[in-house]
Amino acid sequence: MDTFKQVESFVAVATRGSLSAAAREAGVTPAVIGRRLDALESRLGVKLVLRTTRSVSLTFEGAAFLEDCQRILNDLANAEASVSLGGVKASGHIRISAPAGFGRRHVAPLLHAFLEANPDVSCSLDLNDRVVDLVNESVDCAIRIGDLADSSLVSIRLADNRRVVVASPDYLARHGAPREPQDLAAHDCLSLGQQRGWIFRDEVGVATTIKVNGRLECNDGAVLHEWALAGRGLAWRSLWEVEADLRAGRLVSVLDAYAAPTTGIHAVFPQRKHLALRVRLFIDHLKNHYGRPEYWTGHAPPSVV
């Protein structure tokens, strides 16, 4: 019980932003919350929270630990809900947000089966590439790709996301394939608007950003994908977007030996004590599909090192 209280208090401090706010939520004094944090850090042997008289901030270890703790607390709440709900069916409306390209390919096609399995549930799907405010816009669940900055949200990792540099066979026949990231300076690179650069892993495994240049750029990833298929240049795209083209030979991946570390595809939702059954079942529905290897891959795509 002490361990659970320590973890629960740590999450409350991290998401509420202060010991006093966490104490008010728990109905105890700030001193009690402080002692729980001290005990947790002492037991783990690592500093999780940096505290001043005015604010708290997470250490690197604390930020990593927070995501795991939120997941564990959410799983516990779901387990309790499963027992207490028994045979109750999911019902009501669910509002979902997802990035436009990913949502078209990997969320919208799965909704029909979800609604068939849950006939008392209705759904609104909002596809756009901005980061929505889940609380103020009344969004129940959002799909986000990459690093998560907002620690006030609970996240569940649905799948890994890998990015690859791709080009059409025609482009590579005309211009040759880059052998290392520095070779990109001699190529037409299709950039996503004011993108800072493309990320690669160097010889010792450290992530590094390479600034790229080209004659074409666009703030729409789908357009970059089409340009790559048309042989206009090299593009740095997510594997979920180009997997079918790689398998069919319409695109070829290059620089695979330098591929950036994978990031995550997450379902995020506001911090709540009890997650609505319809939302939990929707997240499980996505996770079950994304967790099957055959969902993402058929056979190994062609590549050029």
PEFEN-V900169 format. One record per backbone hydrogen bond with DSSP energy under -0.5 kcal/mol. NH is the residue of the N-H (numbers start at 1). CO is the residue of the C=O. If there is no record, write none. Layout:
nh: (NH	NH)
co: (CO	CO)
This chain:
nh: (5	6	7	8	9	10	11	12	13	14	15	16	17	22	23	24	25	26	27	28	32	33	34	35	36	37	38	39	40	41	42	43	44	45	46	50	51	52	56	57	59	63	64	65	66	67	68	69	70	71	72	73	74	75	76	77	78	79	80	81	82	83	84	85	86	88	92	94	96	96	97	98	103	104	105	106	107	108	110	111	111	112	114	115	116	117	118	121	122	124	126	126	127	128	128	132	134	137	138	139	140	141	142	143	144	144	146	149	151	153	154	156	158	159	161	164	165	166	166	167	168	172	173	174	175	176	183	184	185	186	187	189	189	190	191	191	193	193	195	198	200	201	202	202	205	208	210	211	218	221	223	224	225	226	227	228	229	230	231	232	234	235	236	237	237	239	241	242	243	246	247	248	249	249	250	251	252	253	254	255	256	258	259	260	263	265	266	266	267	268	268	269	271	272	279	280	281	282	283	284	285	286	287	288	289	290	291	292	293	295	296	296	297	298	302	304)
co: (1	2	3	4	5	6	7	8	9	10	11	12	13	18	19	20	21	22	23	23	29	29	30	31	32	33	34	35	36	37	38	39	40	41	41	57	49	55	17	50	48	59	60	61	62	63	64	65	66	67	68	69	70	71	72	73	74	75	76	77	78	79	80	81	82	85	120	122	94	124	141	126	99	100	101	102	103	103	107	107	108	108	110	111	112	113	114	118	92	94	96	124	125	98	126	130	132	133	135	134	95	95	268	97	142	266	264	147	149	150	269	267	265	265	263	237	254	164	235	252	228	168	169	170	171	172	180	181	182	183	184	187	213	234	189	216	191	218	192	210	208	258	200	206	202	200	198	209	191	219	220	220	221	222	223	224	225	226	228	227	188	166	190	164	235	162	238	238	239	242	243	244	245	246	245	245	167	302	165	304	304	255	256	199	161	159	144	264	156	142	266	154	152	270	276	276	277	278	279	280	281	282	283	284	285	286	287	289	291	292	292	293	293	299	246	253)
